[in-house]
Amino acid sequence: MKIRAYLPRRCTRAAIPERIDQINGRIRRGERRYYLDRAACRRRTVVERCCNKLKHHKALATRYNKRGRHYQAMVTLACLQLWLPDITDTA
């Protein structure tokens, strides 16, 4: 099932922008365009960027910790390291 055909049935707007060749093909075939939910796209981008930054931590990317609470602790530490200001820069 194609995701773009599935979205209207769920009354959902797209959160991923279409490539220009997909738009041109849709116009050539006489299909209607799917409109992008820009607010959802911005939120999705923020989440993706955060996940990519968290993947720089080797223990998170490879999942060395097999227990859930240990992995959650590593995620919490990595998030704190991202969100707290670096105190070495203030000197």
N, CA, C and O atoms as a CHARMM CRD file, in Angstrom:
* protein
*
  364
    1    1 MET  N      0.85000  -1.17700   0.00000 PROA 1      0.00000
    2    1 MET  CA     0.00000   0.00000   0.00000 PROA 1      0.00000
    3    1 MET  C      0.89800   1.24300   0.00000 PROA 1      0.00000
    4    1 MET  O      1.80800   1.36500   0.82100 PROA 1      0.00000
    5    2 LYS  N      0.63200   2.14200  -0.91500 PROA 2      0.00000
    6    2 LYS  CA     1.43300   3.35700  -0.98400 PROA 2      0.00000
    7    2 LYS  C      0.99000   4.31600   0.10500 PROA 2      0.00000
    8    2 LYS  O     -0.20200   4.49200   0.35900 PROA 2      0.00000
    9    3 ILE  N      1.97000   4.92800   0.73600 PROA 3      0.00000
   10    3 ILE  CA     1.67900   5.79800   1.88500 PROA 3      0.00000
   11    3 ILE  C      0.86700   7.02100   1.47300 PROA 3      0.00000
   12    3 ILE  O     -0.01000   7.46500   2.21300 PROA 3      0.00000
   13    4 ARG  N      1.15600   7.56200   0.30000 PROA 4      0.00000
   14    4 ARG  CA     0.41600   8.74800  -0.14600 PROA 4      0.00000
   15    4 ARG  C     -1.04800   8.42800  -0.41200 PROA 4      0.00000
   16    4 ARG  O     -1.90300   9.29300  -0.22600 PROA 4      0.00000
   17    5 ALA  N     -1.35600   7.22500  -0.83600 PROA 5      0.00000
   18    5 ALA  CA    -2.75300   6.83100  -1.05000 PROA 5      0.00000
   19    5 ALA  C     -3.43200   6.50900   0.27800 PROA 5      0.00000
   20    5 ALA  O     -4.65100   6.62500   0.40200 PROA 5      0.00000
   21    6 TYR  N     -2.65700   6.11400   1.24900 PROA 6      0.00000
   22    6 TYR  CA    -3.19100   5.73700   2.55900 PROA 6      0.00000
   23    6 TYR  C     -3.56100   6.96000   3.40400 PROA 6      0.00000
   24    6 TYR  O     -4.50200   6.89500   4.19500 PROA 6      0.00000
   25    7 LEU  N     -2.83600   8.07200   3.24700 PROA 7      0.00000
   26    7 LEU  CA    -3.05400   9.26200   4.07600 PROA 7      0.00000
   27    7 LEU  C     -4.46400   9.84100   3.98700 PROA 7      0.00000
   28    7 LEU  O     -5.05600  10.11500   5.03100 PROA 7      0.00000
   29    8 PRO  N     -5.03300  10.04100   2.79900 PROA 8      0.00000
   30    8 PRO  CA    -6.38000  10.62900   2.74200 PROA 8      0.00000
   31    8 PRO  C     -7.44600   9.77800   3.41600 PROA 8      0.00000
   32    8 PRO  O     -8.40800  10.31000   3.97100 PROA 8      0.00000
   33    9 ARG  N     -7.28300   8.46500   3.37200 PROA 9      0.00000
   34    9 ARG  CA    -8.26000   7.59900   4.04100 PROA 9      0.00000
   35    9 ARG  C     -8.21100   7.76800   5.54600 PROA 9      0.00000
   36    9 ARG  O     -9.21500   7.55600   6.22600 PROA 9      0.00000
   37   10 ARG  N     -7.05200   8.14900   6.07900 PROA 10     0.00000
   38   10 ARG  CA    -6.90200   8.36700   7.51200 PROA 10     0.00000
   39   10 ARG  C     -7.15700   9.83000   7.89400 PROA 10     0.00000
   40   10 ARG  O     -7.02000  10.20100   9.06000 PROA 10     0.00000
   41   11 CYS  N     -7.52900  10.66000   6.90600 PROA 11     0.00000
   42   11 CYS  CA    -7.73600  12.11000   7.11500 PROA 11     0.00000
   43   11 CYS  C     -6.48200  12.74700   7.69700 PROA 11     0.00000
   44   11 CYS  O     -6.55300  13.55800   8.62100 PROA 11     0.00000
   45   12 THR  N     -5.34000  12.36900   7.14600 PROA 12     0.00000
   46   12 THR  CA    -4.04900  12.85800   7.61000 PROA 12     0.00000
   47   12 THR  C     -3.36700  13.60300   6.48100 PROA 12     0.00000
   48   12 THR  O     -3.46200  13.20700   5.31900 PROA 12     0.00000
   49   13 ARG  N     -2.67900  14.68500   6.82300 PROA 13     0.00000
   50   13 ARG  CA    -1.91400  15.41600   5.82300 PROA 13     0.00000
   51   13 ARG  C     -0.47800  14.92700   5.85000 PROA 13     0.00000
   52   13 ARG  O      0.00300  14.44100   6.87400 PROA 13     0.00000
   53   14 ALA  N      0.19900  15.05600   4.72900 PROA 14     0.00000
   54   14 ALA  CA     1.57500  14.58200   4.60100 PROA 14     0.00000
   55   14 ALA  C      2.50500  15.43100   5.46600 PROA 14     0.00000
   56   14 ALA  O      2.33500  16.64600   5.57600 PROA 14     0.00000
   57   15 ALA  N      3.48900  14.77300   6.07600 PROA 15     0.00000
   58   15 ALA  CA     4.49100  15.47500   6.87200 PROA 15     0.00000
   59   15 ALA  C      5.86500  15.35400   6.23700 PROA 15     0.00000
   60   15 ALA  O      6.84800  15.86200   6.77700 PROA 15     0.00000
   61   16 ILE  N      5.94200  14.68100   5.08500 PROA 16     0.00000
   62   16 ILE  CA     7.20100  14.52300   4.37100 PROA 16     0.00000
   63   16 ILE  C      7.02600  15.17100   3.01200 PROA 16     0.00000
   64   16 ILE  O      6.11000  14.80500   2.27500 PROA 16     0.00000
   65   17 PRO  N      7.87900  16.12500   2.65700 PROA 17     0.00000
   66   17 PRO  CA     7.71200  16.80000   1.36400 PROA 17     0.00000
   67   17 PRO  C      7.95800  15.85100   0.19100 PROA 17     0.00000
   68   17 PRO  O      8.79800  14.95400   0.26800 PROA 17     0.00000
   69   18 GLU  N      7.21500  16.06200  -0.89100 PROA 18     0.00000
   70   18 GLU  CA     7.39000  15.26000  -2.09700 PROA 18     0.00000
   71   18 GLU  C      8.55600  15.79200  -2.90800 PROA 18     0.00000
   72   18 GLU  O      8.83700  16.99100  -2.90300 PROA 18     0.00000
   73   19 ARG  N      9.23400  14.88800  -3.60500 PROA 19     0.00000
   74   19 ARG  CA    10.28700  15.30500  -4.52700 PROA 19     0.00000
   75   19 ARG  C      9.63200  15.93400  -5.75200 PROA 19     0.00000
   76   19 ARG  O      8.47200  15.65800  -6.05700 PROA 19     0.00000
   77   20 ILE  N     10.38400  16.77800  -6.45000 PROA 20     0.00000
   78   20 ILE  CA     9.82300  17.50200  -7.59900 PROA 20     0.00000
   79   20 ILE  C      9.42400  16.53900  -8.71500 PROA 20     0.00000
   80   20 ILE  O      8.44400  16.79000  -9.41700 PROA 20     0.00000
   81   21 ASP  N     10.16700  15.43900  -8.89400 PROA 21     0.00000
   82   21 ASP  CA     9.80100  14.48700  -9.94700 PROA 21     0.00000
   83   21 ASP  C      8.49800  13.76700  -9.61000 PROA 21     0.00000
   84   21 ASP  O      7.74500  13.40500 -10.51400 PROA 21     0.00000
   85   22 GLN  N      8.22400  13.55600  -8.32900 PROA 22     0.00000
   86   22 GLN  CA     6.94800  12.95900  -7.93200 PROA 22     0.00000
   87   22 GLN  C      5.80000  13.92100  -8.19300 PROA 22     0.00000
   88   22 GLN  O      4.72700  13.51900  -8.64500 PROA 22     0.00000
   89   23 ILE  N      6.03800  15.20100  -7.90300 PROA 23     0.00000
   90   23 ILE  CA     5.00100  16.21600  -8.15300 PROA 23     0.00000
   91   23 ILE  C      4.70700  16.30400  -9.64400 PROA 23     0.00000
   92   23 ILE  O      3.54500  16.32900 -10.04800 PROA 23     0.00000
   93   24 ASN  N      5.76800  16.35200 -10.47300 PROA 24     0.00000
   94   24 ASN  CA     5.57700  16.44600 -11.92400 PROA 24     0.00000
   95   24 ASN  C      4.86500  15.21600 -12.47500 PROA 24     0.00000
   96   24 ASN  O      4.00800  15.34700 -13.34800 PROA 24     0.00000
   97   25 GLY  N      5.20000  14.03200 -11.98700 PROA 25     0.00000
   98   25 GLY  CA     4.52300  12.82100 -12.42400 PROA 25     0.00000
   99   25 GLY  C      3.05400  12.82000 -12.03400 PROA 25     0.00000
  100   25 GLY  O      2.20200  12.36600 -12.79900 PROA 25     0.00000
  101   26 ARG  N      2.76200  13.32100 -10.86000 PROA 26     0.00000
  102   26 ARG  CA     1.37400  13.39600 -10.39800 PROA 26     0.00000
  103   26 ARG  C      0.57300  14.36000 -11.28000 PROA 26     0.00000
  104   26 ARG  O     -0.58100  14.08800 -11.61400 PROA 26     0.00000
  105   27 ILE  N      1.18700  15.48000 -11.65400 PROA 27     0.00000
  106   27 ILE  CA     0.51700  16.45800 -12.52100 PROA 27     0.00000
  107   27 ILE  C      0.29000  15.86700 -13.91200 PROA 27     0.00000
  108   27 ILE  O     -0.77600  16.05100 -14.49900 PROA 27     0.00000
  109   28 ARG  N      1.30200  15.14700 -14.44800 PROA 28     0.00000
  110   28 ARG  CA     1.17600  14.51300 -15.76200 PROA 28     0.00000
  111   28 ARG  C      0.04600  13.49400 -15.79300 PROA 28     0.00000
  112   28 ARG  O     -0.67200  13.39100 -16.78800 PROA 28     0.00000
  113   29 ARG  N     -0.11400  12.74800 -14.72100 PROA 29     0.00000
  114   29 ARG  CA    -1.16800  11.73400 -14.67000 PROA 29     0.00000
  115   29 ARG  C     -2.53900  12.31700 -14.34800 PROA 29     0.00000
  116   29 ARG  O     -3.53900  11.60000 -14.38500 PROA 29     0.00000
  117   30 GLY  N     -2.59900  13.60600 -14.03200 PROA 30     0.00000
  118   30 GLY  CA    -3.86700  14.25000 -13.74300 PROA 30     0.00000
  119   30 GLY  C     -4.34800  14.03600 -12.32200 PROA 30     0.00000
  120   30 GLY  O     -5.51800  14.27300 -12.02000 PROA 30     0.00000
  121   31 GLU  N     -3.45200  13.58600 -11.44000 PROA 31     0.00000
  122   31 GLU  CA    -3.82900  13.37600 -10.04300 PROA 31     0.00000
  123   31 GLU  C     -3.70400  14.68800  -9.27800 PROA 31     0.00000
  124   31 GLU  O     -3.01000  15.61400  -9.69800 PROA 31     0.00000
  125   32 ARG  N     -4.39100  14.73700  -8.15800 PROA 32     0.00000
  126   32 ARG  CA    -4.29700  15.94600  -7.34800 PROA 32     0.00000
  127   32 ARG  C     -3.04300  15.90200  -6.48700 PROA 32     0.00000
  128   32 ARG  O     -2.52500  14.83000  -6.17300 PROA 32     0.00000
  129   33 ARG  N     -2.57200  17.06700  -6.11500 PROA 33     0.00000
  130   33 ARG  CA    -1.37000  17.16200  -5.28200 PROA 33     0.00000
  131   33 ARG  C     -1.73300  16.96700  -3.82500 PROA 33     0.00000
  132   33 ARG  O     -2.84100  17.28900  -3.39500 PROA 33     0.00000
  133   34 TYR  N     -0.78300  16.43600  -3.07200 PROA 34     0.00000
  134   34 TYR  CA    -0.93500  16.31400  -1.62700 PROA 34     0.00000
  135   34 TYR  C     -0.27900  17.52600  -1.00300 PROA 34     0.00000
  136   34 TYR  O      0.85900  17.86200  -1.32900 PROA 34     0.00000
  137   35 TYR  N     -0.98900  18.17400  -0.11500 PROA 35     0.00000
  138   35 TYR  CA    -0.44900  19.37500   0.50200 PROA 35     0.00000
  139   35 TYR  C      0.28100  19.01600   1.78800 PROA 35     0.00000
  140   35 TYR  O     -0.16600  18.18300   2.57600 PROA 35     0.00000
  141   36 LEU  N      1.37800  19.65300   1.96400 PROA 36     0.00000
  142   36 LEU  CA     2.27500  19.37300   3.08000 PROA 36     0.00000
  143   36 LEU  C      1.80800  20.10300   4.33100 PROA 36     0.00000
  144   36 LEU  O      1.50200  21.29500   4.28200 PROA 36     0.00000
  145   37 ASP  N      1.75600  19.40000   5.43700 PROA 37     0.00000
  146   37 ASP  CA     1.48000  20.00900   6.73400 PROA 37     0.00000
  147   37 ASP  C      2.80900  20.54000   7.26300 PROA 37     0.00000
  148   37 ASP  O      3.59600  19.79200   7.84300 PROA 37     0.00000
  149   38 ARG  N      3.05400  21.81600   7.06400 PROA 38     0.00000
  150   38 ARG  CA     4.37100  22.39600   7.37100 PROA 38     0.00000
  151   38 ARG  C      4.69800  22.33500   8.85800 PROA 38     0.00000
  152   38 ARG  O      5.85600  22.12500   9.21900 PROA 38     0.00000
  153   39 ALA  N      3.71900  22.51200   9.71900 PROA 39     0.00000
  154   39 ALA  CA     3.97300  22.45100  11.16100 PROA 39     0.00000
  155   39 ALA  C      4.40600  21.03400  11.55800 PROA 39     0.00000
  156   39 ALA  O      5.33400  20.86700  12.34900 PROA 39     0.00000
  157   40 ALA  N      3.74100  20.02700  11.01400 PROA 40     0.00000
  158   40 ALA  CA     4.12100  18.64100  11.30800 PROA 40     0.00000
  159   40 ALA  C      5.50100  18.33200  10.74200 PROA 40     0.00000
  160   40 ALA  O      6.27000  17.58900  11.35100 PROA 40     0.00000
  161   41 CYS  N      5.81400  18.89200   9.59000 PROA 41     0.00000
  162   41 CYS  CA     7.12000  18.67600   8.97700 PROA 41     0.00000
  163   41 CYS  C      8.21900  19.27500   9.85600 PROA 41     0.00000
  164   41 CYS  O      9.27400  18.66300  10.02200 PROA 41     0.00000
  165   42 ARG  N      7.98600  20.45600  10.41900 PROA 42     0.00000
  166   42 ARG  CA     8.98100  21.08200  11.31300 PROA 42     0.00000
  167   42 ARG  C      9.18800  20.25200  12.57300 PROA 42     0.00000
  168   42 ARG  O     10.32000  20.06100  13.01600 PROA 42     0.00000
  169   43 ARG  N      8.10100  19.76300  13.14700 PROA 43     0.00000
  170   43 ARG  CA     8.22100  18.92200  14.34800 PROA 43     0.00000
  171   43 ARG  C      8.95400  17.62400  14.03800 PROA 43     0.00000
  172   43 ARG  O      9.77300  17.17300  14.83900 PROA 43     0.00000
  173   44 ARG  N      8.67400  17.02200  12.89500 PROA 44     0.00000
  174   44 ARG  CA     9.33300  15.79100  12.49200 PROA 44     0.00000
  175   44 ARG  C     10.83100  16.02300  12.30200 PROA 44     0.00000
  176   44 ARG  O     11.64300  15.17500  12.67100 PROA 44     0.00000
  177   45 THR  N     11.19100  17.15200  11.73600 PROA 45     0.00000
  178   45 THR  CA    12.59500  17.48000  11.51400 PROA 45     0.00000
  179   45 THR  C     13.33000  17.64100  12.83800 PROA 45     0.00000
  180   45 THR  O     14.46300  17.17900  12.97700 PROA 45     0.00000
  181   46 VAL  N     12.70100  18.29100  13.80900 PROA 46     0.00000
  182   46 VAL  CA    13.32500  18.47000  15.12000 PROA 46     0.00000
  183   46 VAL  C     13.59600  17.11200  15.77400 PROA 46     0.00000
  184   46 VAL  O     14.66500  16.89000  16.34200 PROA 46     0.00000
  185   47 VAL  N     12.62700  16.21600  15.69000 PROA 47     0.00000
  186   47 VAL  CA    12.78800  14.88400  16.28200 PROA 47     0.00000
  187   47 VAL  C     13.89200  14.11600  15.56300 PROA 47     0.00000
  188   47 VAL  O     14.71300  13.47000  16.21400 PROA 47     0.00000
  189   48 GLU  N     13.92900  14.17200  14.22800 PROA 48     0.00000
  190   48 GLU  CA    14.95600  13.46600  13.47300 PROA 48     0.00000
  191   48 GLU  C     16.34600  13.99000  13.80800 PROA 48     0.00000
  192   48 GLU  O     17.28200  13.20500  13.95700 PROA 48     0.00000
  193   49 ARG  N     16.49200  15.30600  13.92800 PROA 49     0.00000
  194   49 ARG  CA    17.80200  15.87800  14.25100 PROA 49     0.00000
  195   49 ARG  C     18.25300  15.47200  15.64300 PROA 49     0.00000
  196   49 ARG  O     19.43400  15.20100  15.86200 PROA 49     0.00000
  197   50 CYS  N     17.32300  15.43000  16.58100 PROA 50     0.00000
  198   50 CYS  CA    17.66400  15.00200  17.93900 PROA 50     0.00000
  199   50 CYS  C     18.11400  13.54400  17.94400 PROA 50     0.00000
  200   50 CYS  O     19.09100  13.19700  18.60700 PROA 50     0.00000
  201   51 CYS  N     17.40500  12.69200  17.21000 PROA 51     0.00000
  202   51 CYS  CA    17.79300  11.27600  17.13300 PROA 51     0.00000
  203   51 CYS  C     19.17000  11.12800  16.50900 PROA 51     0.00000
  204   51 CYS  O     19.96900  10.30700  16.96200 PROA 51     0.00000
  205   52 ASN  N     19.45900  11.90900  15.48000 PROA 52     0.00000
  206   52 ASN  CA    20.77400  11.83800  14.84300 PROA 52     0.00000
  207   52 ASN  C     21.87600  12.29300  15.78800 PROA 52     0.00000
  208   52 ASN  O     22.96500  11.72000  15.78500 PROA 52     0.00000
  209   53 LYS  N     21.61100  13.31400  16.59800 PROA 53     0.00000
  210   53 LYS  CA    22.61600  13.75200  17.57100 PROA 53     0.00000
  211   53 LYS  C     22.83100  12.70200  18.64900 PROA 53     0.00000
  212   53 LYS  O     23.95300  12.50700  19.11600 PROA 53     0.00000
  213   54 LEU  N     21.75700  12.02700  19.04500 PROA 54     0.00000
  214   54 LEU  CA    21.88700  10.98100  20.05500 PROA 54     0.00000
  215   54 LEU  C     22.66900   9.78100  19.52300 PROA 54     0.00000
  216   54 LEU  O     23.30900   9.07200  20.30000 PROA 54     0.00000
  217   55 LYS  N     22.62700   9.54500  18.21900 PROA 55     0.00000
  218   55 LYS  CA    23.34100   8.41900  17.63300 PROA 55     0.00000
  219   55 LYS  C     24.85400   8.60300  17.66800 PROA 55     0.00000
  220   55 LYS  O     25.59200   7.64500  17.43400 PROA 55     0.00000
  221   56 HSD  N     25.32900   9.80600  17.95300 PROA 56     0.00000
  222   56 HSD  CA    26.76600  10.03400  18.07600 PROA 56     0.00000
  223   56 HSD  C     27.32900   9.36500  19.32000 PROA 56     0.00000
  224   56 HSD  O     28.53900   9.16400  19.42400 PROA 56     0.00000
  225   57 HSD  N     26.47400   9.02500  20.25100 PROA 57     0.00000
  226   57 HSD  CA    26.90800   8.29900  21.44900 PROA 57     0.00000
  227   57 HSD  C     26.95700   6.82000  21.09400 PROA 57     0.00000
  228   57 HSD  O     25.93600   6.21300  20.76900 PROA 57     0.00000
  229   58 LYS  N     28.13400   6.25800  21.15800 PROA 58     0.00000
  230   58 LYS  CA    28.34700   4.88800  20.68700 PROA 58     0.00000
  231   58 LYS  C     27.46600   3.87500  21.41900 PROA 58     0.00000
  232   58 LYS  O     26.95700   2.93600  20.80700 PROA 58     0.00000
  233   59 ALA  N     27.28900   4.06400  22.71500 PROA 59     0.00000
  234   59 ALA  CA    26.48300   3.11400  23.49100 PROA 59     0.00000
  235   59 ALA  C     25.01800   3.13800  23.05400 PROA 59     0.00000
  236   59 ALA  O     24.33200   2.11900  23.14600 PROA 59     0.00000
  237   60 LEU  N     24.53800   4.27200  22.58800 PROA 60     0.00000
  238   60 LEU  CA    23.15100   4.35000  22.12100 PROA 60     0.00000
  239   60 LEU  C     23.00700   3.79200  20.71300 PROA 60     0.00000
  240   60 LEU  O     22.05000   3.07900  20.40900 PROA 60     0.00000
  241   61 ALA  N     23.96200   4.12100  19.86400 PROA 61     0.00000
  242   61 ALA  CA    23.86700   3.69800  18.46900 PROA 61     0.00000
  243   61 ALA  C     23.97100   2.17600  18.32300 PROA 61     0.00000
  244   61 ALA  O     23.30800   1.58800  17.46900 PROA 61     0.00000
  245   62 THR  N     24.79400   1.54500  19.14900 PROA 62     0.00000
  246   62 THR  CA    24.99600   0.11000  19.02400 PROA 62     0.00000
  247   62 THR  C     24.19800  -0.68400  20.03700 PROA 62     0.00000
  248   62 THR  O     24.14600  -1.91200  19.96400 PROA 62     0.00000
  249   63 ARG  N     23.58400  -0.00300  20.97200 PROA 63     0.00000
  250   63 ARG  CA    22.77200  -0.61300  22.02400 PROA 63     0.00000
  251   63 ARG  C     23.56000  -1.66400  22.80200 PROA 63     0.00000
  252   63 ARG  O     23.19300  -2.83800  22.85100 PROA 63     0.00000
  253   64 TYR  N     24.65200  -1.20500  23.40600 PROA 64     0.00000
  254   64 TYR  CA    25.46100  -2.09100  24.24200 PROA 64     0.00000
  255   64 TYR  C     24.66900  -2.57100  25.45700 PROA 64     0.00000
  256   64 TYR  O     24.76900  -3.73500  25.84400 PROA 64     0.00000
  257   65 ASN  N     23.89000  -1.68400  26.05300 PROA 65     0.00000
  258   65 ASN  CA    23.11800  -2.03300  27.24700 PROA 65     0.00000
  259   65 ASN  C     21.86200  -2.78300  26.82300 PROA 65     0.00000
  260   65 ASN  O     21.01400  -2.24100  26.11500 PROA 65     0.00000
  261   66 LYS  N     21.75200  -4.00800  27.25300 PROA 66     0.00000
  262   66 LYS  CA    20.62500  -4.83900  26.83100 PROA 66     0.00000
  263   66 LYS  C     19.39900  -4.66200  27.72100 PROA 66     0.00000
  264   66 LYS  O     18.27700  -4.92200  27.28700 PROA 66     0.00000
  265   67 ARG  N     19.59900  -4.23100  28.94100 PROA 67     0.00000
  266   67 ARG  CA    18.45300  -4.03300  29.83100 PROA 67     0.00000
  267   67 ARG  C     17.82500  -2.67000  29.56600 PROA 67     0.00000
  268   67 ARG  O     18.51800  -1.68400  29.31500 PROA 67     0.00000
  269   68 GLY  N     16.51400  -2.64000  29.62800 PROA 68     0.00000
  270   68 GLY  CA    15.77700  -1.42700  29.31100 PROA 68     0.00000
  271   68 GLY  C     16.10900  -0.25500  30.20500 PROA 68     0.00000
  272   68 GLY  O     16.25800   0.86800  29.72200 PROA 68     0.00000
  273   69 ARG  N     16.22800  -0.49000  31.49500 PROA 69     0.00000
  274   69 ARG  CA    16.49500   0.63200  32.40700 PROA 69     0.00000
  275   69 ARG  C     17.90400   1.19000  32.21400 PROA 69     0.00000
  276   69 ARG  O     18.12300   2.38600  32.40200 PROA 69     0.00000
  277   70 HSD  N     18.86300   0.33700  31.84000 PROA 70     0.00000
  278   70 HSD  CA    20.22400   0.82300  31.57900 PROA 70     0.00000
  279   70 HSD  C     20.26000   1.65000  30.30100 PROA 70     0.00000
  280   70 HSD  O     20.91300   2.69200  30.23600 PROA 70     0.00000
  281   71 TYR  N     19.54900   1.17000  29.28800 PROA 71     0.00000
  282   71 TYR  CA    19.48700   1.91600  28.03100 PROA 71     0.00000
  283   71 TYR  C     18.78600   3.25800  28.24500 PROA 71     0.00000
  284   71 TYR  O     19.22200   4.27700  27.70900 PROA 71     0.00000
  285   72 GLN  N     17.71500   3.26400  29.01800 PROA 72     0.00000
  286   72 GLN  CA    16.99900   4.51000  29.32000 PROA 72     0.00000
  287   72 GLN  C     17.90300   5.48100  30.06600 PROA 72     0.00000
  288   72 GLN  O     17.85300   6.68700  29.82500 PROA 72     0.00000
  289   73 ALA  N     18.72200   4.96900  30.96200 PROA 73     0.00000
  290   73 ALA  CA    19.65600   5.82400  31.68800 PROA 73     0.00000
  291   73 ALA  C     20.66500   6.45000  30.72900 PROA 73     0.00000
  292   73 ALA  O     21.00300   7.62500  30.87000 PROA 73     0.00000
  293   74 MET  N     21.14900   5.68100  29.76000 PROA 74     0.00000
  294   74 MET  CA    22.09000   6.22200  28.77700 PROA 74     0.00000
  295   74 MET  C     21.42400   7.28200  27.90500 PROA 74     0.00000
  296   74 MET  O     22.04500   8.29100  27.57000 PROA 74     0.00000
  297   75 VAL  N     20.16100   7.05600  27.53600 PROA 75     0.00000
  298   75 VAL  CA    19.42900   8.05500  26.74300 PROA 75     0.00000
  299   75 VAL  C     19.26700   9.33400  27.55100 PROA 75     0.00000
  300   75 VAL  O     19.43000  10.43100  27.01600 PROA 75     0.00000
  301   76 THR  N     18.94800   9.20300  28.83400 PROA 76     0.00000
  302   76 THR  CA    18.78200  10.36800  29.69800 PROA 76     0.00000
  303   76 THR  C     20.08800  11.14600  29.83100 PROA 76     0.00000
  304   76 THR  O     20.09400  12.37500  29.75500 PROA 76     0.00000
  305   77 LEU  N     21.18800  10.43100  30.02900 PROA 77     0.00000
  306   77 LEU  CA    22.48700  11.09900  30.13400 PROA 77     0.00000
  307   77 LEU  C     22.86700  11.79700  28.83200 PROA 77     0.00000
  308   77 LEU  O     23.39400  12.90900  28.85800 PROA 77     0.00000
  309   78 ALA  N     22.61000  11.16600  27.71300 PROA 78     0.00000
  310   78 ALA  CA    22.92200  11.77500  26.42200 PROA 78     0.00000
  311   78 ALA  C     22.06300  13.02200  26.18600 PROA 78     0.00000
  312   78 ALA  O     22.55700  14.02700  25.67500 PROA 78     0.00000
  313   79 CYS  N     20.77900  12.96100  26.55700 PROA 79     0.00000
  314   79 CYS  CA    19.90200  14.13100  26.41200 PROA 79     0.00000
  315   79 CYS  C     20.36600  15.27400  27.30200 PROA 79     0.00000
  316   79 CYS  O     20.37300  16.43200  26.88500 PROA 79     0.00000
  317   80 LEU  N     20.74800  14.94600  28.51800 PROA 80     0.00000
  318   80 LEU  CA    21.25300  15.98900  29.41300 PROA 80     0.00000
  319   80 LEU  C     22.50300  16.63400  28.84700 PROA 80     0.00000
  320   80 LEU  O     22.68800  17.84700  28.94900 PROA 80     0.00000
  321   81 GLN  N     23.36200  15.81800  28.25000 PROA 81     0.00000
  322   81 GLN  CA    24.58000  16.36100  27.66500 PROA 81     0.00000
  323   81 GLN  C     24.25900  17.28400  26.48800 PROA 81     0.00000
  324   81 GLN  O     24.96900  18.26300  26.25800 PROA 81     0.00000
  325   82 LEU  N     23.19800  16.97700  25.74400 PROA 82     0.00000
  326   82 LEU  CA    22.80200  17.83800  24.62400 PROA 82     0.00000
  327   82 LEU  C     22.16700  19.13900  25.10800 PROA 82     0.00000
  328   82 LEU  O     22.44100  20.20800  24.56300 PROA 82     0.00000
  329   83 TRP  N     21.31800  19.04700  26.13400 PROA 83     0.00000
  330   83 TRP  CA    20.50400  20.19200  26.52700 PROA 83     0.00000
  331   83 TRP  C     21.18600  21.12700  27.50900 PROA 83     0.00000
  332   83 TRP  O     20.90600  22.32600  27.51100 PROA 83     0.00000
  333   84 LEU  N     22.07000  20.60900  28.34000 PROA 84     0.00000
  334   84 LEU  CA    22.74300  21.47500  29.30200 PROA 84     0.00000
  335   84 LEU  C     23.88200  22.20100  28.60800 PROA 84     0.00000
  336   84 LEU  O     24.55400  21.62400  27.75300 PROA 84     0.00000
  337   85 PRO  N     24.10600  23.45400  28.96300 PROA 85     0.00000
  338   85 PRO  CA    25.21100  24.18400  28.33200 PROA 85     0.00000
  339   85 PRO  C     26.54600  23.57300  28.71800 PROA 85     0.00000
  340   85 PRO  O     26.71000  23.05200  29.82100 PROA 85     0.00000
  341   86 ASP  N     27.48000  23.64100  27.81300 PROA 86     0.00000
  342   86 ASP  CA    28.81300  23.11300  28.07200 PROA 86     0.00000
  343   86 ASP  C     29.56100  24.09400  28.96800 PROA 86     0.00000
  344   86 ASP  O     29.81100  25.22900  28.56300 PROA 86     0.00000
  345   87 ILE  N     29.91900  23.67500  30.17200 PROA 87     0.00000
  346   87 ILE  CA    30.54200  24.59200  31.14000 PROA 87     0.00000
  347   87 ILE  C     31.99200  24.86900  30.79100 PROA 87     0.00000
  348   87 ILE  O     32.58100  25.80000  31.33900 PROA 87     0.00000
  349   88 THR  N     32.58700  24.08800  29.89500 PROA 88     0.00000
  350   88 THR  CA    33.99300  24.35200  29.52600 PROA 88     0.00000
  351   88 THR  C     34.10000  25.54800  28.59300 PROA 88     0.00000
  352   88 THR  O     35.17700  26.13300  28.47600 PROA 88     0.00000
  353   89 ASP  N     33.01400  25.92800  27.92300 PROA 89     0.00000
  354   89 ASP  CA    33.05100  27.07000  26.99900 PROA 89     0.00000
  355   89 ASP  C     33.01000  28.41200  27.71200 PROA 89     0.00000
  356   89 ASP  O     33.35600  29.43100  27.11400 PROA 89     0.00000
  357   90 THR  N     32.59700  28.44000  28.97300 PROA 90     0.00000
  358   90 THR  CA    32.44000  29.71000  29.67800 PROA 90     0.00000
  359   90 THR  C     33.77000  30.22800  30.23700 PROA 90     0.00000
  360   90 THR  O     33.85500  31.39700  30.61600 PROA 90     0.00000
  361   91 ALA  N     34.78200  29.40900  30.29700 PROA 91     0.00000
  362   91 ALA  CA    36.07200  29.82500  30.86700 PROA 91     0.00000
  363   91 ALA  C     36.87000  30.68300  29.94800 PROA 91     0.00000
  364   91 ALA  O     37.97300  31.10300  30.29900 PROA 91     0.00000
